[in-house]
Amino acid sequence: MLTLGRAARLKARRLPWGPALTTAAAGAIAYWIGAVFPGPAGEFPYYAPLGAVVAMSSTVMGSVRQSVQSVVSIWLGSGIALAVGAVLSPSPVTAALVIAVGTLAGTWRWLDDSGHWVPTAALFVLIIGTEDPVAFVSAFGGLTLIGAAIGVAMTVLFPRLPLAPTARAIDDVRAEVLVQLRRLARALQGDRPPTANEWSAYRARLEPAVQNMRAARQLVLEASRVNRRRERHRQHLDRQLEQAASLERVCFLVEELTQLLEEEERAGNDLVGLGPELRPQTAQTLLALADLVQSGDGRTVDPEVKADAQDALATLVRQIHDVRAGESTDDELFTAGSIVTTIRRCLETPRPVSVAD
């Protein structure tokens, strides 16, 4: 059991210290440049670090995209405020108008999540830049652009390659697969098949874990583009991508197996796919499959554990032939055969570990 202090240390180690320090450095450099900038812009140095912060991203391409979208949003909002301010003086009605127009303009799909800067920038310009709106907009937009450029440069110089979050996502998926396989085995170890409600209780949270792994995989793929750290970590990156692909396939097969058992080996069915003679060995085979998944990293497995799982499956196949021979319907044989086929495909997905690995 984790102590409070150890749990706090583990949580602290998982905090994004690197991105936080890089963003802080980008903001400090941008502020210094904004403070020494000549002309009216030097009166508003804090807009430069604002641009640096909005430009920072976990990927180089993401940083470029966010900076362009944010700067365009700020300029668009500033333009709305200038247009309204040229006709109407600042008032609650004017503020409501620029917010409404800015909010509508911010829904432009190309701006994506940066669209919220449109009404924000419009309100800033309307309220703060009343004395000299053109100079204020030039300072606001110009310093934000400079800060965004600094943010992009810092992302290029100190790029992230989020391998650790991807590794945790892969571990989470493997853990959920193990939970699901062992729950299925437990469900088949009873004297009768589970009911529909009981099968629901045996379901693990596979889909959320898989979705999280997909997102982590997509992030690390995007982060590896235009990333000077990629070559140094290429082998690790390729291994993670193989792990994720292999585990995703296993998840798909385990989900297919779960649905098959829920539908065919359920209390109340006139015919069940396994029956009391075959459920125990099917449970043993599922436990052997769980041991197989646990023995490797998702893309490779222990060859001895794989041999044990194959033996368990072969025993199940023999029992199906013995039990079903001469007394089974086509539906019973088809269901049992489908279960065997799905388990066999799970066994074939990871490959045995070799010396090269």
Backbone torsions as a table, in degrees:
resi	resn	phi	psi	omega
1	MET	NA	133.4	-177.8
2	LEU	-74.2	133.7	171.8
3	THR	-75.8	164.6	-178.6
4	LEU	-62.2	-41.0	-179.4
5	GLY	-65.7	-42.2	-179.5
6	ARG	-67.7	-39.3	178.1
7	ALA	-62.6	-39.7	178.7
8	ALA	-65.0	-40.2	178.9
9	ARG	-65.7	-40.5	177.9
10	LEU	-63.6	-41.0	178.8
11	LYS	-66.0	-39.4	180.0
12	ALA	-64.7	-37.8	-179.8
13	ARG	-67.6	-25.0	-179.8
14	ARG	-85.5	-7.7	178.7
15	LEU	-68.6	147.9	-177.7
16	PRO	-78.3	71.0	-176.7
17	TRP	-63.3	-42.4	-179.3
18	GLY	-58.9	-54.8	177.6
19	PRO	-59.4	-35.7	-179.8
20	ALA	-63.9	-44.4	-179.6
21	LEU	-68.6	-39.8	179.1
22	THR	-63.7	-43.2	178.7
23	THR	-65.2	-40.6	178.5
24	ALA	-62.9	-42.3	178.7
25	ALA	-64.4	-42.2	178.2
26	ALA	-61.6	-41.8	179.4
27	GLY	-65.2	-40.0	-180.0
28	ALA	-65.6	-44.5	178.6
29	ILE	-62.6	-44.0	-179.6
30	ALA	-63.5	-40.3	179.6
31	TYR	-64.1	-42.6	179.7
32	TRP	-61.3	-44.5	178.9
33	ILE	-64.2	-41.6	178.8
34	GLY	-63.0	-36.2	-177.4
35	ALA	-70.3	-30.7	-178.3
36	VAL	-97.7	3.6	-178.2
37	PHE	-68.8	134.0	-177.7
38	PRO	-73.5	159.8	174.8
39	GLY	82.0	-167.4	-177.8
40	PRO	-61.3	-25.5	-177.9
41	ALA	-61.4	-30.5	-179.4
42	GLY	-65.0	-14.9	178.3
43	GLU	-79.4	-11.5	-177.9
44	PHE	-126.9	56.3	-174.1
45	PRO	-65.6	-21.0	-175.8
46	TYR	-69.7	-14.7	177.9
47	TYR	-73.9	-24.3	178.0
48	ALA	-66.6	-50.0	176.3
49	PRO	-64.2	-26.7	174.7
50	LEU	-60.4	-44.9	177.8
51	GLY	-63.5	-37.0	179.0
52	ALA	-64.9	-41.0	-178.2
53	VAL	-67.5	-43.8	-177.1
54	VAL	-70.4	-20.9	-178.9
55	ALA	-85.1	-20.2	-175.2
56	MET	-68.5	135.7	-179.7
57	SER	-147.5	169.6	178.9
58	SER	-77.3	-10.8	-179.5
59	THR	-132.9	154.1	178.8
60	VAL	-63.4	-49.1	-179.8
61	MET	-63.8	-36.6	177.0
62	GLY	-65.4	-37.1	178.5
63	SER	-64.9	-44.4	177.6
64	VAL	-61.4	-46.1	-178.4
65	ARG	-62.5	-47.0	-178.9
66	GLN	-63.8	-40.2	-178.4
67	SER	-65.6	-44.7	179.5
68	VAL	-63.3	-46.2	-178.8
69	GLN	-63.4	-40.7	-178.5
70	SER	-68.4	-44.9	-179.8
71	VAL	-64.2	-43.8	177.6
72	VAL	-60.7	-40.6	178.7
73	SER	-62.5	-43.1	-179.8
74	ILE	-65.7	-43.4	178.3
75	TRP	-65.0	-39.3	178.9
76	LEU	-63.4	-45.5	177.2
77	GLY	-63.2	-38.7	178.1
78	SER	-63.8	-40.7	178.7
79	GLY	-63.4	-39.0	177.7
80	ILE	-62.3	-43.8	-179.5
81	ALA	-65.5	-40.9	178.5
82	LEU	-62.4	-42.6	-178.7
83	ALA	-64.8	-43.6	-179.8
84	VAL	-71.1	-41.3	-178.8
85	GLY	-65.7	-24.5	178.2
86	ALA	-71.2	-19.4	-176.7
87	VAL	-108.5	-40.0	-174.3
88	LEU	-120.9	145.5	175.2
89	SER	-82.1	156.8	-179.4
90	PRO	-58.5	131.8	179.3
91	SER	-164.1	169.7	176.5
92	PRO	-57.1	-36.5	179.5
93	VAL	-67.9	-41.1	178.9
94	THR	-64.7	-43.0	178.4
95	ALA	-60.5	-44.7	178.2
96	ALA	-61.6	-37.3	-178.2
97	LEU	-66.8	-47.9	-178.2
98	VAL	-68.0	-33.4	177.1
99	ILE	-65.4	-43.7	-179.3
100	ALA	-64.5	-48.4	-179.7
101	VAL	-64.6	-41.5	179.2
102	GLY	-64.1	-38.9	178.7
103	THR	-64.8	-42.3	177.8
104	LEU	-64.6	-43.1	179.6
105	ALA	-65.9	-31.1	-179.0
106	GLY	-70.5	-11.2	177.9
107	THR	-81.7	-1.2	175.2
108	TRP	-54.2	122.1	-171.4
109	ARG	-58.6	-36.0	-176.9
110	TRP	-61.3	-29.9	-179.0
111	LEU	-72.8	-21.4	178.0
112	ASP	56.1	-134.9	-175.8
113	ASP	-72.2	-14.2	-179.2
114	SER	-78.0	-4.8	-178.2
115	GLY	-60.3	-22.2	-179.0
116	HIS	-68.0	-17.4	178.7
117	TRP	-72.5	-18.6	-178.3
118	VAL	-63.3	-58.2	178.7
119	PRO	-66.6	-30.9	178.7
120	THR	-63.9	-48.6	179.2
121	ALA	-63.5	-39.9	179.4
122	ALA	-60.5	-41.9	-179.7
123	LEU	-68.4	-41.2	177.3
124	PHE	-57.0	-50.3	-176.0
125	VAL	-64.9	-40.6	-177.7
126	LEU	-64.7	-41.3	-172.9
127	ILE	-89.8	-46.7	-173.6
128	ILE	-85.0	-33.8	-173.5
129	GLY	-97.1	32.5	-176.4
130	THR	-69.3	-35.8	-175.4
131	GLU	-68.6	-46.4	-179.9
132	ASP	-140.9	78.1	-172.1
133	PRO	-61.3	-36.1	-178.4
134	VAL	-66.4	-45.1	178.7
135	ALA	-64.1	-39.7	-179.4
136	PHE	-65.7	-43.3	179.6
137	VAL	-63.9	-38.9	178.2
138	SER	-62.6	-43.2	178.9
139	ALA	-67.9	-45.7	-178.2
140	PHE	-60.6	-55.7	-178.2
141	GLY	-67.5	-41.0	-177.3
142	GLY	-67.8	-47.3	-180.0
143	LEU	-66.9	-35.9	176.5
144	THR	-63.6	-39.3	177.9
145	LEU	-65.0	-42.7	178.2
146	ILE	-63.0	-44.8	178.5
147	GLY	-61.9	-39.4	178.4
148	ALA	-63.6	-39.7	177.8
149	ALA	-62.5	-39.5	177.4
150	ILE	-65.3	-40.2	177.6
151	GLY	-61.4	-42.8	178.0
152	VAL	-63.9	-43.3	-179.5
153	ALA	-61.4	-40.9	179.1
154	MET	-66.8	-35.5	177.8
155	THR	-66.7	-37.7	178.2
156	VAL	-68.5	-41.7	-177.7
157	LEU	-72.7	-36.3	-177.6
158	PHE	-127.0	66.8	-175.1
159	PRO	-72.6	149.0	173.9
160	ARG	-90.9	147.1	170.8
161	LEU	-134.7	88.7	-168.6
162	PRO	-71.6	69.6	178.7
163	LEU	-75.5	-35.2	-178.0
164	ALA	-64.5	-46.1	176.7
165	PRO	-61.3	-35.9	177.7
166	THR	-65.6	-41.2	178.7
167	ALA	-62.2	-40.6	179.0
168	ARG	-66.5	-38.6	178.9
169	ALA	-64.9	-39.4	177.3
170	ILE	-64.7	-43.4	178.4
171	ASP	-61.8	-39.2	179.6
172	ASP	-63.9	-41.2	178.9
173	VAL	-65.2	-44.6	179.0
174	ARG	-59.9	-40.8	179.2
175	ALA	-62.5	-41.5	179.7
176	GLU	-68.7	-36.0	175.7
177	VAL	-61.9	-43.6	178.9
178	LEU	-62.3	-43.4	178.0
179	VAL	-59.3	-45.4	-177.2
180	GLN	-64.6	-45.3	-178.8
181	LEU	-63.4	-41.5	-178.3
182	ARG	-72.3	-31.4	175.0
183	ARG	-68.9	-40.1	176.8
184	LEU	-61.2	-42.8	178.9
185	ALA	-61.8	-43.1	179.6
186	ARG	-64.2	-36.5	179.4
187	ALA	-63.9	-29.7	-177.6
188	LEU	-90.7	-2.0	-177.5
189	GLN	-90.8	-1.3	179.6
190	GLY	-81.8	174.6	-179.9
191	ASP	-76.1	-16.5	-179.4
192	ARG	-139.3	160.0	176.7
193	PRO	-69.7	149.4	180.0
194	PRO	-66.3	157.0	173.1
195	THR	-80.9	173.9	179.4
196	ALA	-60.2	-42.8	178.9
197	ASN	-65.6	-39.3	179.0
198	GLU	-65.7	-38.2	177.2
199	TRP	-61.9	-38.0	178.9
200	SER	-60.9	-36.9	179.6
201	ALA	-70.3	-21.5	-179.1
202	TYR	-85.9	-1.4	-178.2
203	ARG	-80.1	134.0	174.4
204	ALA	-92.1	172.8	-178.8
205	ARG	-93.8	67.3	-177.7
206	LEU	-72.2	-47.0	-171.7
207	GLU	-61.0	-46.8	178.0
208	PRO	-60.3	-38.7	179.3
209	ALA	-65.7	-40.4	179.2
210	VAL	-66.3	-42.0	178.7
211	GLN	-61.2	-40.6	178.5
212	ASN	-64.9	-39.8	178.8
213	MET	-65.9	-40.2	177.9
214	ARG	-61.5	-43.0	-179.9
215	ALA	-64.1	-42.2	179.0
216	ALA	-64.7	-39.8	178.8
217	ARG	-65.0	-42.1	179.2
218	GLN	-64.3	-39.2	-179.9
219	LEU	-64.5	-45.5	-178.1
220	VAL	-69.1	-30.8	175.7
221	LEU	-66.4	-44.2	179.6
222	GLU	-67.4	-38.8	-179.4
223	ALA	-66.3	-26.4	-178.4
224	SER	-76.0	-14.4	178.8
225	ARG	-76.5	136.2	-179.0
226	VAL	51.1	45.2	-176.5
227	ASN	-124.0	117.6	-176.4
228	ARG	-69.7	-13.4	178.6
229	ARG	-87.1	-5.6	-172.7
230	ARG	-62.2	-47.1	-175.7
231	GLU	-62.6	-37.6	-179.2
232	ARG	-65.6	-31.0	-176.7
233	HIS	-112.9	17.9	-174.7
234	ARG	-57.7	-45.7	-177.2
235	GLN	-62.3	-43.0	178.4
236	HIS	-64.0	-43.0	179.7
237	LEU	-62.6	-47.4	179.8
238	ASP	-61.5	-37.9	179.6
239	ARG	-65.4	-40.9	178.5
240	GLN	-64.1	-41.5	-179.9
241	LEU	-64.6	-38.2	176.3
242	GLU	-66.0	-42.0	178.3
243	GLN	-59.2	-48.3	-177.6
244	ALA	-62.0	-43.1	-179.2
245	ALA	-65.2	-42.6	-179.7
246	SER	-65.5	-44.9	-179.5
247	LEU	-66.5	-35.8	178.7
248	GLU	-63.9	-39.0	177.4
249	ARG	-65.8	-42.8	177.6
250	VAL	-61.1	-42.0	178.4
251	CYS	-59.8	-43.6	178.7
252	PHE	-59.7	-43.8	-178.5
253	LEU	-69.4	-39.7	178.6
254	VAL	-65.6	-38.4	176.5
255	GLU	-63.8	-42.0	177.5
256	GLU	-62.1	-42.5	178.5
257	LEU	-64.6	-41.1	179.5
258	THR	-61.3	-47.5	179.4
259	GLN	-62.5	-39.1	179.6
260	LEU	-62.9	-46.0	179.9
261	LEU	-67.2	-40.1	179.1
262	GLU	-59.9	-39.2	-176.8
263	GLU	-81.4	-38.5	-170.9
264	GLU	-99.6	-26.2	-178.7
265	GLU	-113.4	65.7	-173.8
266	ARG	-128.6	138.2	178.2
267	ALA	-59.9	136.3	-178.7
268	GLY	101.5	-16.3	176.7
269	ASN	-71.8	141.4	175.2
270	ASP	-63.8	-39.2	177.0
271	LEU	-127.0	139.7	176.6
272	VAL	-114.8	155.4	-174.7
273	GLY	-74.0	-26.9	-175.0
274	LEU	-116.7	-57.8	-177.5
275	GLY	84.4	173.5	-175.3
276	PRO	-64.4	-24.8	-178.4
277	GLU	-74.6	-32.6	-172.7
278	LEU	-104.0	-16.9	-178.0
279	ARG	-61.9	-42.9	-178.4
280	PRO	-59.6	-46.1	-178.5
281	GLN	-70.8	-32.0	174.5
282	THR	-63.2	-40.6	177.0
283	ALA	-61.6	-42.7	178.4
284	GLN	-62.8	-38.8	179.5
285	THR	-66.3	-40.0	178.0
286	LEU	-66.3	-37.3	176.5
287	LEU	-66.1	-38.8	176.6
288	ALA	-64.7	-36.9	176.8
289	LEU	-66.2	-38.9	176.7
290	ALA	-62.3	-43.2	177.2
291	ASP	-60.6	-36.1	179.1
292	LEU	-65.0	-47.0	179.4
293	VAL	-62.3	-38.3	-178.4
294	GLN	-71.6	-23.6	-173.7
295	SER	-76.9	-13.9	-177.2
296	GLY	-126.6	-162.9	-177.4
297	ASP	-108.0	12.5	-179.0
298	GLY	107.4	-35.4	179.0
299	ARG	-106.7	-21.6	178.7
300	THR	-129.5	158.8	179.3
301	VAL	-141.5	165.4	175.9
302	ASP	-72.4	124.5	-177.0
303	PRO	-61.5	-33.3	179.2
304	GLU	-68.8	-40.7	177.9
305	VAL	-66.3	-36.4	177.7
306	LYS	-65.4	-39.1	178.2
307	ALA	-63.5	-39.8	178.1
308	ASP	-63.3	-41.0	179.3
309	ALA	-66.4	-38.6	178.1
310	GLN	-66.1	-36.6	176.7
311	ASP	-64.8	-42.2	178.7
312	ALA	-62.3	-40.7	178.4
313	LEU	-67.0	-40.1	178.4
314	ALA	-62.1	-38.9	176.9
315	THR	-63.3	-40.9	177.8
316	LEU	-62.9	-43.1	179.6
317	VAL	-60.9	-42.8	178.5
318	ARG	-63.0	-41.8	179.8
319	GLN	-64.9	-38.8	177.6
320	ILE	-60.6	-43.7	178.5
321	HIS	-63.0	-41.7	-178.1
322	ASP	-69.6	-44.4	-174.8
323	VAL	-74.7	-39.4	-173.2
324	ARG	-88.3	-14.4	-174.9
325	ALA	-59.7	120.8	172.5
326	GLY	78.6	-6.5	-175.6
327	GLU	-134.2	8.2	-175.4
328	SER	-108.0	152.6	173.3
329	THR	-83.9	165.7	177.9
330	ASP	-62.0	-36.1	-179.6
331	ASP	-63.4	-42.9	179.4
332	GLU	-62.6	-45.4	-180.0
333	LEU	-64.7	-38.9	-179.5
334	PHE	-64.8	-44.2	-179.2
335	THR	-63.9	-48.9	179.2
336	ALA	-60.8	-41.0	178.6
337	GLY	-65.1	-37.2	178.0
338	SER	-65.2	-38.9	177.7
339	ILE	-62.9	-45.1	179.0
340	VAL	-62.4	-43.9	-179.0
341	THR	-62.0	-42.6	-179.5
342	THR	-65.8	-42.9	177.9
343	ILE	-63.1	-41.5	179.5
344	ARG	-61.7	-39.6	178.6
345	ARG	-66.1	-34.4	175.0
346	CYS	-63.9	-42.2	-179.5
347	LEU	-64.3	-31.5	-174.7
348	GLU	-84.9	-10.8	-175.2
349	THR	-70.3	-58.1	177.6
350	PRO	-76.1	149.1	178.7
351	ARG	-104.4	150.7	177.9
352	PRO	-59.5	142.6	-179.8
353	VAL	-68.5	143.6	178.7
354	SER	-121.0	174.1	-179.1
355	VAL	-61.9	-36.3	-178.7
356	ALA	-64.0	-27.9	-178.8
357	ASP	-76.9	NA	NA
